[in-house]
């Protein structure tokens, strides 16, 4: 039972507490579950789908993604964000942690407000780095002040559905001063998320500059604790996993993007066993080609089993990564991530009647291993429907697609890639 944007009651008690005339939704043949929480996406990269193929991380950034991001203007950013949000909502994702490019992030936040999604996020911060184009590189003060302006303008917007998160991109594009001053904002209560321990070549480049791994250097500079979110963690050592667990730092696993860029397999089972809050994200369409949280769940479970054995990672563990564990990463597990009285009504109805799911034995197993975004029927955020009968409410999906096709051509032409 949902009232005023929250779950009022669950189970038989819900029917007893319903008011006369309350709307009743027929969920026969569906699983009713929390909306998915994806704790790492790049809405600014959705328009780059298929434009950066078959490259390792650093070449992928320098030769494709950074030139494309530098070429963004408000038109292309709007088209990219709307395309990504349509895909996410249609697939049952109700909360995201988004990292933008270095400019134009007001456009992305505006799209998040209009589409009704719950979004944590912020502009990328980059004040140094080899191969960073002029259109992305910032001065340290410029990067901090623009991030502060965005935080003041958007944090708490849309009845609290928008939250700001500072985003130094990764250690190779950020000075020590930039990271340390961002840590000061984190210590004052802000979120901070950064790519870390992603690729072997990146690790080697960091060691050549700093004499240590990025996660160790970042921790030395103060980036640790429950408001610090490390994205990827593919190259983490056992010692680093223990240190992250002790400091209560959060980690995000992006299995499909890690495989496509040849980065490796993150030790997600070890991290979960150590008690780390681990979330799941599809990353960006430039390195994954889709934003399907269901695909990430399945891949996370399979890769964990590859590392730890068939019984090492249950389907419930995988489902938790994109629900209650994702809520823990964002420190909102008292509000989101499970169906309990008092929590926000961010819900989805997922059909269990497709041919690829039958016969349904264990529902959780079916959700993780045999379900995709096409099975999502209805989606609700804060008690308001945003998807009904597989249709995005109030949005012209064909217009979004056509606009994205047109603006993608503009973006590629401006970037010259």
N, C-alpha and C positions, 0 to 999 in steps of 0.2 A: 504494500500500500504506500502510495506516494502523496505527500501533501506539502505545499510551499517549498518545493525544491529538495525535500529530504525524504528519506525512507522512514515512514511512520511505524509500520509493523510488517512482519514477515510470517508466512505460514497461515494456519487456521485463524490465528488471532487477527490477521489483516481483514478477513471477511467480516468478523464481528465488529470491527471498529470503522468499517466503511460507512460513510454517510449515505442517506437515500439519494439516488440519482447519480452516484459516483460512476464515472466511466470505467468499464471493465474491458480489458484487453485479452483477447483469446490467444493464449500462448501454447495451445496444443501442438505437440510435435516440435517444440522449441526448447532450448536451454535458455534460462534467464540468468544473466551473469553480469558482473561489473563491466563497464566499458574498459577497453584496453588502454594501458598507460605506456606510451613509448617515450623513453627518457633520452633519446638522441635522434633528432631528425634535422635536416637542412631544407627548409621550405624554399630557400633561395635557389636551390639546385634542382628542383623538380623539372624546370624547363630544360635542363641539360641532359635529360634522359637519352642515353645512346650516343652522347657526344664525347665521351672520354673512356673509350674501351681499351682493354688489353694492355694496361700500363701498371707498373708498380707505384706505390703511394707517392713518392717524391716527384717522379716524372709526371704522374697523373695530376698532381697539384700545379707544378710549374708550367707544364705545356698545355694543359686543358682547363682545369677548374679555376685557377687564379685568373687567367686571361678572361674567361667567361664571366666570373664574378665581377671583375673590374669593369666589364662592358655593360653591366646592368644599369638601367635607368628605372624610373618609377613605373613605367608601362610594363617592362619585362618583369620586374619584381612582383607587381600585382598579379600578372598572369601566372607566374611561377607559384606564388603562395596560394592562389585560388585553386589551381590544378592540384597541388599537394593536399590542401585541406579537403577538397571534394573526395579524393581517393582515401584519405585517412578516415573521414567520417563514414563513408560508405562501407569501409572495412571494419567498423566498430571501435576505432580509436577515438577516445573522448578527451584524453589529456596528452600533451606533448611537452618535451623539453627541446626547444629549437635553438640552433645556432645560426645566425644570419651571416651576411657578408659585412664589410666594414662600413657600408653606407646605405641609406635609404630604409632603415629598419622601421620607421614609422609606418610605411606602406604595409609591411608584413603584420605588424600588430593590428593595424586597421582591418586587414582581412580576417584575422583571428577573431576580432570582436564581431564583425558582421556575420561570420559563419557560426558563431556560438561555441567554438571549441574552448576547452580549458588549456591555456598555454603559458608555460614558463619559457623564458627565452631572452635573448639579447643579441646585440651586434657583435660580430667577431672583432677582436682587438689584435692589431698587428703593427708593431713599431720597428721591426727589423726583419732580416731574413734574406737568404740568397734566392734570387729569382722572383721576389715579390714585385709585381708590377706597380707602376706609379699610382694607378687607380685604386690600389688597396692599401699601400703603405701609409701609415699615419705617424705623426709625432706622438710622443708619450703623453704629453699633456692633452693634445687633441683627442686621443683615444679615450682617455679617462673622462674628460669633460663631456664628450658626446655620449658616452655610456651613462654618466650621471644625469644628463639631460633626459635621456630616454627613460631611465629609471624613475625620475621625478614625474614625467609625463604619463607613464603607462602602468607603473606598479600599482596594483589594486583596481585597475579599470575593469569595466564590465562586471560590476558587483563582485569583484575579487577573483574573477576567472583569469585575469592576466596578472602574472607575477614576473618581475624582472630577474634575470640571471646574468651576471657578468661572465664574459666569454673570451678570455685570452685563448687564441686559437690553438697553438701548441708551442712548446718551448723554443723551437727553431725560428719562430716568427715573433717572439716576445722578449723584451729585455727584462733583466732582473728587477729594475725599478718598476716597470709596468706590472709585473706579477705581484711584487711586494705591496704596491699601493692598492691593487685590486684585493689582495688579502685583507687589507685594512677595512675595506668595505664589507667583505665576507664576515670578518670578526664582529662588525656592527650589525649583522643579521641578514646580509644579502646572500644569495646563492652564487656559486662560482663553478663553472664547468670548463674543462679543457681536454683536448685529445692527449692521450699519453700511452706509452708502451704499445704502440700500434704495429710497427713494421720493423723488421730487422735492420734495414738500411737506415731508417730513422734513428733507431737506437744507436747504431754505430756513429752516425753524424753527431748525435747529442754527446756521446762519450768523447768524441774528438774535440768538441768545444768546451764541455764542462767537466770532463774527467769522471763522469758518473752517469747513471741512468736518469732519465727525466723525472720519474716518480720520486727518486731520492732527492734530486735537486729541488723539485717543487715542494716537497715536504720540508726541506731545509729552509726554503723561502716562506714557509708558513701555510702552504696550501694543504691542509689536512683537517679532518673533523667532519661532522655531519652535514655541513653546508658545502663541502668540497666534493665535486663529482668528477671522477676520472673516466673518460670514455675510451673504451677498447680493452686495454689491459692484456693484450695478446702476449707480450714479452715478459710478463711479470714472473719473478722468481719466487720460490717458496718463502724466502725471507721477506720479500716485499709484500706478499700476500699476508703474512703474519703482522707486519707493521701496519698495513692498511686496516686490518681488522682491529688492532689495538687502538688506532686513532679514530675509529668509527667513520672513516672516509667511505664514500659511496663509489660504486663502479657501474658502468653500463657496458653490456655485452651486445655486439653487433655482428652476429655470426655470418650472415650472407655477405655483407660488405667485406668482412675480413677474408673470406674465401675468394671473392671475386678479385680483390686487389693482391691476392697471394700473401697476405700478412701472416696467416697462421691461425691456430686454434687457441682461444683464450681458455685458461684453466677455470672455467666457470664452476665446475663441481667442487674444486678445492676452495674457491672463494665462498661459495654457499656454505660448505661444511665449516669454514672458519668463522661464520657468522656475519660476513659482510653483506650489507644490503646491496643486492645486484639487480639492476633493471635491464630492460631489453629495448633495443631500438633498431629500426630499419636503416638508419643513417640517411643518406640522400639518394635520390634517383640517379645521380651521376655515377655512383659506385655500386648500386644495387639494382637499379631499374624498376623497383617497385617499393611501395611503402606499406606492405602487407604484414601486419604484426603476427598473423597466424603462421605465415611462412617462417618468420623468425623463431616462433615458439618451437615448431617442429625441428628446425635446423639446430637450435640450441640443445634440444634433448638428444638428437642423434650424435652431435659432436661430443657432448658430455659422455655419452655411452662409449664412443670411440676411445676416449681418453681413459675412462674409469671402469669400463665393463658394462654389460647389459643391465645390471641391477643397480648401477651407481646413481642414476638420476631418473626419478619417477616422473610420469606425465604431470602430476600435480606440481612438482618442482618447476617444470617448464611453464605451466600456466601461471604460477605465482610470480614468475619474473615479469610478466606483463600485466599483473593486477596488484596484489598486495605488496610485493617486493618493489615494484615500480613506485607505489605510493610511499614506501619507506625511503627510497632514494630521494624523493622530493619532500620528505618530512611531513607528508599529509596523510599518513596511514590511519589517523583518527577520523578522517573525513572521507577518504576514498579507498578503493581497492578491494572491497568486499561488500556483500549485501547484509547490512546490519541496521537495525533501527537507529536513527539519529544521523547516519551518514548521508552525504550528498547523493541525490538520485541521478547518478551517471550510470546508466544501464543499457544493456543491449539484449535483444532477442535473436538467438542464433538458430536457424533451422537445422534439425537433425534428420531431415527427410530427403536429402539428395542421394542420388544413386551411388555416389562415391563413399557415402557414410554407412550404407546398409550392409549387414545388420548392425544395429547399435547395441553393443554390450555394455562396457563401462563408458559412461558419458564423458568423463574427463579424458580417457584415452582417445575417444572419438574426436573430441574438441582439438586435442593437440596434434594427432597424427592424421586425421582424415577430414579436417575442416579448413576452409579457406575464406577469404573475404567475401566471396560470392554467396556464402551461406548466411551472411548477416542480413536479417530482415528489417529490424527496427532499432533505432538508436535514440537515447534520451540523455540530455545533459541538464543538470539542475532541474529535473522534472519536466523539461520541455522537449518535445520531439524534434529531432533534427533530421532523422531519416524515418520514413514510413514506407512499408512494402517495397523496400530496396530503392526508394526514390529520395533524393536529397531535397528537402523541403525549402521552398522559396528561392531555389537556384536553378538556372537554366544550364543543365549539364552539357548540352550540345554547344551552347555559346562558350562555356568555359573551355571545351576542347578545341573549338575552332580558333578562339583567341590565342590559346597556347601554341597552336601550330604556327600561327602568323608571327607571334612575338618570338618564338624560338628561332625562326629564320632571321629576324632582325638581330637577335642577340648574337647568333653565330657570325653574322656578317660584321657586326661591330667589333667582335673579338678577333676576327681574322683567323679562326681555327677551323 
